[in-house]
Amino acid sequence: MKLTRRQKRDVGETSYQEDWSPFNQLTRLRDEINRLFQAPFGHSESRTGLFQGWGPPFDMYEDKDKFTVTAELPGRKKEEIEIAFSGNTLTISGERKKEEEHKGAQNYRSERYFGRFQRNIVLPQAVDSAKISAGYKDGLLTVTLPKTEEAKRKQIEVQIT
């Protein structure tokens, strides 16, 4: 077992060690419980908590005509990825299955998360759901969400009178 010194940070911000151990997991659980009681009614700025599991990291871009969401899903097949759109929320979900076990080998380190994942992305403006498109290449999922005509920014010329 490896012991390391843990540095205390500001309230609401936690520091977790890179090495997995039962003590680190208990510390993480304690910090998550403390965070729940520190914030009123359990609201928090934290995006990835102990109880939320794994979600793919993503970037979202906006231009005058559309939103573009790019999510990292390395090693997934397109059949393993589910994309849904409802209201103004884009949902990316799927499952990462555990790979083969190595017979006779001892697990030295394991950092990857396995199991179901889901990421809900709330869009700030209305989009045309009939024109949403998605592409998947080299582990990157790209979803294009065209804005509705009402949501597009319109330039208004100022008249001098």
Order of alpha helices (4+ residues) and beta strands (2+ residues): alpha-beta-beta-beta-beta-beta-beta-beta
